[in-house]
């Protein structure tokens, strides 16, 4: 029963839920505090979250400090529980984003037409500048500008276009982690809209840790372990990994020309947009690494006038450089929030994800991550085992702290190269292995949860069972404890 009404948009249904009526081309924005969750149901109309449509009559759960927005092109009515922060906005950059999507879609269509040997369309015949290359997009912008949101939205719109596109989403922001663990850079071919339900899986879940019959979880990413949150920690290593990732993508496309027409979208860290100066001299080198490795032909600059001018000057004669407005709904994220998100992601990697419904939810038929019902929610069981120090060879790439080359004394050279693997002795004091996250190729990411130095043993939490004897692991700077 309706108890009251506030303005023209909000109706309180009962103590636990309320309804919002959204006018066309407006959005409902919400933020969740730690330990809270939110349930949203589309009663009627059309609505989407980061470009992924939500189904009418289904209840969707959100948790783990999720921050998102429900946008509608045509208008809708939604019902939800009480979030920590919520408001409506009619000022959005969605028209600009939609125009970018249309331009990218035209590039895909032209590229596919050339692959099939079809004649050009009437629109292309009169356009001497029409490019037959598929879109390969680099998204740049400062911290808290909405780069990842834009990448997800453009990706989701492309797979919803009804052309069987499968764009490659590339994440070279090691602080985000993407589909792996924080500290990794990844790439994956997207065939279904990426769902959003928590900060632990901002880009969807992978098939190795979720029910594979669910379309949004059928992701098989290629990941490289960088091991740090900041690109300035070891820029030479970052450069090498970006180029390796690009080589793998192009090798795959060489055997699947039609998939190449879908193109790719590259999400980047905020350090690529940082001002020039001490500690940031590597950013142009890493931007160039992305441009070269992924053969970028479109650069989108989000909310940064100076960076747009720099990119126009450097790359404007070779490719399209487009300035994109920043959304007013972007949330300022502090360092403590990002640290909590890293913990959520690592816990999700080891144990899976279950969002507890808010109090008073009237139904048990709710969805997590867009498609998961409670009985199919991922519940993972990592394996804890005790191994000898000698069973596992652990290396660190470069020194633990790598000062930038510009900070070295004049004429001085590094004793240890940024790319040099250094063997780590677990028995040595200050090895930094307790609670450390390591990359174990093929096996996945592991955590050292206990160290028994007198007996030269350590306890390791791994995503699956199996012997670790004779394996080699790479140490980064991330730590995690339950």
ABEGO torsion letter per residue (X at the ends): XBABBBEAABBBABAABBBBBBBBGBBBBBBBBBGBBBBBBBABEBBBBGGBBBBBGBBBBBBGGBBBBBBBAAEBBBBBBBBABBBBBABBAAAAAAAAAAAAAAAAAAAAAAAAGBBBBAAAAABAABBABBBBBBBBEBBGAGAAAAAAAAAAAAAAAGAGBBBBBBBABAAAGEABBBGBBBBBBBABBBBBABAABAAEBBAAABBAABAAABBBBBBBBAGBABAAABAAAAAAAAAAAAAAAAAAAAABAAAAAAEBBBBBBAAAABBBEBGAAAAAAAAAAAAAAAGBABBBBBGBAAAAAAAAAAAAAABBBBBBBBBAABBBBBAAAAAAAAAAAAAAAAAEBBBBBBBGBABABBBBGGABBAAABBBBBBBBBBBBAAABBBBBBEBABBBBAAABBBGBBBABBAABBBBBBAABBGAGABGBBBBBBGAEBBBBABBBAAAGBBBBBBABBEBABGBBBBBBABBBBX
